[in-house]
Amino acid sequence: MTHAASHIWFGLNPMWVSTCVLLATYAVIISEKINRAIVALLGAAAMIGVGVLDQAEAIKGVDWNTIGLLTGMMILVSISRRSGMFQYVAIWAAQTAKAHPAGILLLLQLATAVLSALLDNVTTVLLIVPVTLAITRELEVPPYPFLFSEIFASNIGGTATLIGDPPNILIGSQAGLSFNDFVVHLTPVIIVVMLIQAVMIHLIWGRQMRATAEAEARVLALQAVDTIQDWLLLKQAGIVLTLVIVAFVFARQLDLEPATIAMAGAAVLMLLDNWAHHSEKAAHNVHQTFGDVEWITIFFFVGLFIVVHGVEVGGLLTLLANQLVALTGGHLAIAGYSILWASAVLSAIVDNIPFVATMIPLIKAMAPAYGGADKIEPLWWCLSLGACLGGNGTLIGASANLTVAGIGDRSGVPFRFLTYSLYAFPMMLVSVAVCHIYVWLRYF
């Protein structure tokens, strides 16, 4: 327990006070009655206000590497999508499948998974879903299976890399894991999981889908090239995004943190975009770019980091870590399996971002019992796989799910919690079972 917790009101136990603040914060977030960024910031203010933390200690709890990486990638995607490149990919996928619904269903899943690995899953679905709805309208086929499959593909693909899913950004930053670490350890099993899920979706929906010849002809008549709105920006964005990904791969050799790479790439692309336009348009583009940043997510993270740090300072996480080690009998494999399955089930019930933010310091506290930080690396992969894939289990499990559901509801494609869960939860359990076999074979 740090000195920051010694000035708590009325001499109350800082562990219990910080735990109450955490539980209250999570309860309101889960209720979805108030915007989660507001709730997280109020929770952070409460941690400081009651004396669990002082302001200096609270700021130490914020992972600025995560904040910088998220912000930089949001700026890069905001500028890049103005070129039309992502809409081009969706129409290209539909036409590559010869406008056959089952083929489009498969290729849009694969496109969503790949883009989610290279960008992030929320941004990917924001770009892919509107085009998907347009294609399904032309084909006159039900859009729900397409949107359902894109939720799954976005969360699966996002699990494969450091930058694909916010929980991975958190884990990578706070556990000191690189872009390459995620690719080497997670991408192999994610490929297998993606293929299995694609087969399941085909068996449930794809094989029954049919479209008329006239509808297929309308899709084939679409001109993918017409979606490119700015060829110069397309080239600039393509070059900068490629350089950013390469820098992520060689980050350790370059001695650079992911936030530095993302923010530098964002600044360079904004500069190139400004050079290409007159001063008035350039100023408009800058305002639009910063307006596109999901500030709700950014400030949600800031508040959440402080709330979780308050619980860490209060001593609860160390206590829980010691109990978890005792329950697993000191066996790393049992701890790994427990984290994998618990993360999957709980991430289906609560948003996986706050769950992972709480689990990270808990796992760190377990390191001494297992021989040091380098010995618990498999636990990070179990946490990532469980939390990211578990998010598929229900509509509230991950941000991408709610994003797609919101777009679908506004477009006349209703997403019901129970209907979604009846399909999604069993499929999620299959994916986690595959991961269980993988971590058993590779690490334990």
Buried (B, 14 or more C-beta within 10 A) or exposed (E): EBEBBEEBEEEEEBBEBBBBBBEBBBEBBBEEEEEBBBBBBBBBBBBBEBBBBBEEBBBBBBBEBBBBBBBBBBBBBBBBBBBBBBBBBBBBBBBEBEBBBBBBBBBBBBBBBBBBBBBBBBBBBBBBBBBBBBBBBBBBBBBBBBBBBBBBBBBBBBBBBBBBBBBBBBBBBBBEBBBBBBBEBBBEBBBBBBEBBBEBBBEBBBEEBEBEEEBBEBBEEBEBEEBBBBEEBBEBBEEBBEBBBEBBBBBEEEEBBBBBBBBBBBBBBBEBBBEBBEEEEBEEBBEEBBEBBBEEBBBBBBBBBBBBBBBBBBBBBBEBBBEBBEEBEEEBBBBBBBBBBBBBBBBBBBBBBBBBBBBBBBBBBBBBBBEEBEBBBBBBBBBBBBBBBBBBBBBBBBBBBBBBBEBBEEBEBEBEEEEBBEBBBEBBBBBBBBBBEBBEEEBB
